[in-house]
Amino acid sequence: MLRNSLTLFISGACLLASASAVSQTGEFMAGQPLSTVNEAGEARTMSANVKVFGSFRFAESCTFDADKNLILAMNAGVSEEMEPNDGYVSLINPDGSVHTAKWIGATRDGLTLNHPLGSTIAGDVLYVADRDHVRLFDLASGEPLRSVSLADLDASVLNGIAATEDGTIYVSNTRPPQRLYKITPDGETSILVDGAPLMAPNGVAMDNDGNVVVINVGNNHVMTFSPEGELLNTEYAAEGGNDGVVVTTDGTKYVSSVRYGSISRIRPGQEAEIIAEGIPSAASICYDSIQNQLVIPMNNNNALGFLPLD
């Protein structure tokens, strides 16, 4: 039984904050909330009684900033070969309205963000999987901190990503070679899992015991690995073709199927159940812990879906 209702907000075009300054200094600048300049030349933030929805360009993943009560949506843009360095990050209110259309990406000065896919927050850092790099941003300002290349380990499409409070990073490579990489806080890179049981690995999350949960696009496996790469457990989503996974504080796992458009819920010790379906391109989901809802990016549909949880 589908007991949850899904709210969908779709954008037909990208919305830009007209009052966002264009950098003249060559330094990184974060975008500002939607605003204009009035006839008197004064900046005016958009009225609170106006809600703008949209602002997405291939929304592939999201992550939730509980301190700001905002959703960070990754906009992958088009392929790097067609238009390099066109990715950006939007700030979205929990009701789906736009807070800041282009927060990271308002200018390109000091910024490289080619095709952002997976994203996560740990501590005061935003971590983003971007082709063969993991890029780190200051969560308060949006300013780039550093990037770590995995090109020497043959990374091709870094996708799902998770991080711990100490800065350890786990990131999947969906296309061959199908791998789970580990990056230590000091930037040392290694291959944690290589090949089977990975089958086009995608979403990555940390569980409450510090283990790493990984899902496959190629089947319905929901795998839990130790931080050393040992396979500890395998559960099964209701459908395959999966993209995103989150683990809540009670140990429940939610899995999105980008291929079949469903959301599976796996409660501890129970089999998976579908709690929502028919969602086109249900990509890498995130959990809004304040509103108790899942946020579902829908990549080439340029949309976010919102699924309240019971």
Phi and psi in degrees as a GROMACS rama.xvg file:
@    title "Ramachandran Plot"
@    xaxis  label "Phi"
@    yaxis  label "Psi"
@TYPE xy
-94.9718  100.319  LEU-2
-95.2934  -5.07402  ARG-3
-108.377  147.262  ASN-4
-101.149  143.421  SER-5
-111.046  126.79  LEU-6
-103.883  137.348  THR-7
-127.345  131.689  LEU-8
-122.465  124.422  PHE-9
-121.347  140.799  ILE-10
-110.133  135.078  SER-11
-92.5132  -17.3161  GLY-12
-155.468  159.019  ALA-13
-77.5827  137.02  CYS-14
-105.178  130.158  LEU-15
-114.434  144.292  LEU-16
-76.4682  112.157  ALA-17
-66.1692  -22.4552  SER-18
-92.8034  1.99316  ALA-19
-64.7642  127.986  SER-20
-70.4272  146.314  ALA-21
-95.1232  126.255  VAL-22
-64.722  130.578  SER-23
-109.748  0.66337  GLN-24
-104.506  -12.0236  THR-25
79.4778  7.87898  GLY-26
-104.259  157.595  GLU-27
-61.7984  137.51  PHE-28
-134.2  133.196  MET-29
-83.4685  152.345  ALA-30
-74.7578  166.711  GLY-31
-115.904  159.829  GLN-32
-56.7907  157.906  PRO-33
-54.6332  131.713  LEU-34
-163.51  170.776  SER-35
-138.563  177.83  THR-36
-113.456  126.232  VAL-37
-79.2406  179.941  ASN-38
-60.5428  -28.7236  GLU-39
-81.8732  0.320138  ALA-40
83.2697  18.5062  GLY-41
-102.172  137.537  GLU-42
-71.5227  134.302  ALA-43
-130.313  115.711  ARG-44
-68.1165  144.1  THR-45
-56.9172  138.229  MET-46
-58.1528  143.157  SER-47
-66.1637  -20.8042  ALA-48
-86.0435  6.79432  ASN-49
-110.458  130.566  VAL-50
-116.704  124.578  LYS-51
-108.229  132.262  VAL-52
-118.072  143.977  PHE-53
120.249  -143.417  GLY-54
81.3402  27.3999  SER-55
-112.838  147.759  PHE-56
-139.263  90.4311  ARG-57
61.0011  70.6196  PHE-58
-76.7098  106.997  ALA-59
-98.2759  -34.2515  GLU-60
-149.655  169.227  SER-61
-148.051  164.452  CYS-62
-147.837  154.34  THR-63
-110.151  127.886  PHE-64
-97.8784  100.393  ASP-65
-68.2627  -30.9603  ALA-66
-65.1599  -38.147  ASP-67
-95.3402  -10.0672  LYS-68
55.9281  48.4754  ASN-69
-134.359  149.829  LEU-70
-97.5349  130.979  ILE-71
-100.281  114.69  LEU-72
-105.902  126.166  ALA-73
-83.9192  127.45  MET-74
-108.111  106.826  ASN-75
-75.4722  -21.7014  ALA-76
69.4668  -151.326  GLY-77
-94.7785  176.01  VAL-78
-62.306  150.054  SER-79
-59.7341  -32.1067  GLU-80
-66.4368  -32.4167  GLU-81
-82.2386  -42.3067  MET-82
-152.04  94.2512  GLU-83
-69.0791  152.252  PRO-84
56.301  47.8924  ASN-85
-115.711  7.86937  ASP-86
-73.6202  154.151  GLY-87
-155.11  169.518  TYR-88
-121.477  127.274  VAL-89
-101.473  148.657  SER-90
-103.265  125.553  LEU-91
-122.683  134.39  ILE-92
-70.1984  157.888  ASN-93
-63.2055  -17.4959  PRO-94
-88.3989  3.25726  ASP-95
95.2492  -9.60916  GLY-96
-77.2619  158.074  SER-97
-81.6372  129.054  VAL-98
-91.5108  -56.5427  HIS-99
-137.571  117.335  THR-100
-63.4566  -48.8246  ALA-101
-127.991  98.4293  LYS-102
-84.9748  -62.8093  TRP-103
-95.612  116.922  ILE-104
119.565  3.19199  GLY-105
-62.078  -36.0317  ALA-106
-130.82  164.926  THR-107
-104.338  1.03897  ARG-108
-64.8733  123.725  ASP-109
73.1981  11.8973  GLY-110
-126.041  132.48  LEU-111
-124.449  119.747  THR-112
-151.417  92.4942  LEU-113
-79.5482  -55.1501  ASN-114
-151.575  70.0798  HIS-115
-65.87  128.404  PRO-116
-112.012  -93.172  LEU-117
-71.4386  155.872  GLY-118
-151.815  152.493  SER-119
-159.298  162.002  THR-120
-120.362  135.274  ILE-121
-144.086  127.609  ALA-122
63.1807  -129.942  GLY-123
-108.811  29.9651  ASP-124
-126.418  137.715  VAL-125
-97.5102  125.279  LEU-126
-107.751  133.031  TYR-127
-132.44  130.497  VAL-128
-85.3415  121.895  ALA-129
-136.677  93.9107  ASP-130
57.7279  -104.429  ARG-131
-109.667  16.755  ASP-132
-124.962  152.255  HIS-133
-108.283  126.595  VAL-134
-112.222  138.884  ARG-135
-113.801  134.735  LEU-136
-128.512  146.893  PHE-137
-68.949  125.454  ASP-138
-70.0998  -27.5667  LEU-139
-76.6422  -43.8155  ALA-140
-106.272  -19.7779  SER-141
82.6669  -0.798907  GLY-142
-70.9785  137.755  GLU-143
-61.0059  136.42  PRO-144
-100.361  -56.15  LEU-145
-167.891  171.117  ARG-146
-134.687  153.312  SER-147
-122.632  123.268  VAL-148
-88.5964  137.133  SER-149
-114.672  16.973  LEU-150
-62.1782  -34.4502  ALA-151
-71.2983  -12.7033  ASP-152
-104.379  19.7056  LEU-153
68.44  24.9768  ASP-154
-62.8953  139.226  ALA-155
-125.091  -47.1226  SER-156
-135.332  84.487  VAL-157
-66.8121  138.418  LEU-158
-134.487  -89.6315  ASN-159
-72.6512  147.68  GLY-160
-147.183  143.456  ILE-161
-141.588  155.947  ALA-162
-145.225  155.412  ALA-163
-102.692  169.398  THR-164
-63.1407  -26.264  GLU-165
-84.9727  -0.367142  ASP-166
95.7907  7.2071  GLY-167
-72.0085  134.973  THR-168
-118.995  138.238  ILE-169
-122.835  129.158  TYR-170
-143.383  137.48  VAL-171
-93.4244  152.889  SER-172
-117.149  110.667  ASN-173
-76.1402  -41.9995  THR-174
-89.0287  161.61  ARG-175
-54.2368  137.198  PRO-176
-75.5172  134.6  PRO-177
-83.0287  108.186  GLN-178
-143.362  161.085  ARG-179
-117.525  121.022  LEU-180
-99.7194  155.95  TYR-181
-126.703  136.344  LYS-182
-124.039  123.422  ILE-183
-78.1159  165.192  THR-184
-57.6503  -26.6782  PRO-185
-92.0035  8.53352  ASP-186
92.8644  7.23127  GLY-187
-74.3311  130.211  GLU-188
-108.98  147.002  THR-189
-155.68  163.663  SER-190
-93.3436  116.119  ILE-191
-85.9113  -44.2819  LEU-192
-134.623  132.07  VAL-193
-125.991  112.681  ASP-194
78.8802  -153.487  GLY-195
-52.5897  140.076  ALA-196
-85.848  10.4058  PRO-197
-70.1009  136.175  LEU-198
-141.426  89.8701  MET-199
55.5252  62.9603  ALA-200
-64.7546  144.318  PRO-201
-132.134  -96.9638  ASN-202
-61.8454  143.938  GLY-203
-134.838  138.727  VAL-204
-148.563  157.937  ALA-205
-94.4147  138.56  MET-206
-92.4204  -177.814  ASP-207
-75.6445  -7.84654  ASN-208
-103.465  7.71445  ASP-209
82.7459  12.4031  GLY-210
-89.5429  168.301  ASN-211
-110.548  121.573  VAL-212
-101.336  129.516  VAL-213
-131.335  138.103  VAL-214
-116.866  158.474  ILE-215
-108.583  144.765  ASN-216
-74.2875  -33.8038  VAL-217
-74.7063  -14.6898  GLY-218
-156.311  -165.325  ASN-219
-105.176  20.1715  ASN-220
-74.834  137.049  HIS-221
-120.037  102.282  VAL-222
-105.133  139.326  MET-223
-113.313  122.081  THR-224
-112.719  149.9  PHE-225
-72.9244  164.675  SER-226
-60.4689  -15.5331  PRO-227
-93.7297  -2.19234  GLU-228
97.4058  6.94714  GLY-229
-79.476  132.197  GLU-230
-73.7128  117.207  LEU-231
-98.3395  -32.5058  LEU-232
-163.18  149.118  ASN-233
-129.942  124.312  THR-234
-113.276  179.448  GLU-235
-137.794  123.788  TYR-236
-70.194  164.127  ALA-237
-67.7094  -28.4099  ALA-238
-136.852  165.434  GLU-239
-93.2907  -161.541  GLY-240
64.4501  41.5511  GLY-241
-91.3164  153.413  ASN-242
-123.089  -51.7826  ASP-243
-122.873  154.702  GLY-244
-146.067  139.082  VAL-245
-131.021  151.789  VAL-246
-123.668  122.362  VAL-247
-89.1292  174.057  THR-248
-64.8873  -22.8557  THR-249
-89.2705  6.32915  ASP-250
89.1841  -0.190835  GLY-251
-71.2087  137.436  THR-252
-108.795  136.999  LYS-253
-117.798  132.772  TYR-254
-129.156  130.942  VAL-255
-103.109  136.486  SER-256
-102.136  108.274  SER-257
-70.9764  -25.2579  VAL-258
-81.948  -38.375  ARG-259
-114.947  -4.23358  TYR-260
76.2828  26.8965  GLY-261
-115.933  161.297  SER-262
-116.995  119.541  ILE-263
-95.8841  143.014  SER-264
-117.324  129.31  ARG-265
-121.366  102.319  ILE-266
-79.8577  151.7  ARG-267
-53.5323  125.953  PRO-268
78.2832  5.51548  GLY-269
-120.274  161.727  GLN-270
-79.5275  160.73  GLU-271
-68.986  146.856  ALA-272
-132.313  146.81  GLU-273
-85.7488  125.669  ILE-274
-109.392  -9.29011  ILE-275
-160.143  150.421  ALA-276
-151.993  175.004  GLU-277
73.3601  24.6631  GLY-278
-98.6291  108.384  ILE-279
-61.1509  130.944  PRO-280
51.9394  50.6406  SER-281
-68.3734  102.965  ALA-282
-94.4153  -140.92  ALA-283
-83.6861  100.562  SER-284
-73.1939  161.289  ILE-285
-135.589  163.721  CYS-286
-111.787  122.446  TYR-287
-89.4202  102.045  ASP-288
-76.3787  -16.5838  SER-289
-83.843  -47.982  ILE-290
-87.6023  -4.3359  GLN-291
53.6418  59.5772  ASN-292
-142.249  152.354  GLN-293
-91.0965  141.054  LEU-294
-111.617  128.901  VAL-295
-120.262  100.075  ILE-296
-65.3494  145.691  PRO-297
-124.832  39.5244  MET-298
16.1058  -101.498  ASN-299
-71.2056  -1.47234  ASN-300
-87.383  -1.49998  ASN-301
51.0961  53.5167  ASN-302
-150.393  160.985  ALA-303
-121.488  136.931  LEU-304
-104.283  148.195  GLY-305
-122.622  122.449  PHE-306
-120.753  104.269  LEU-307
-65.3493  142.144  PRO-308
-106.143  152.749  LEU-309
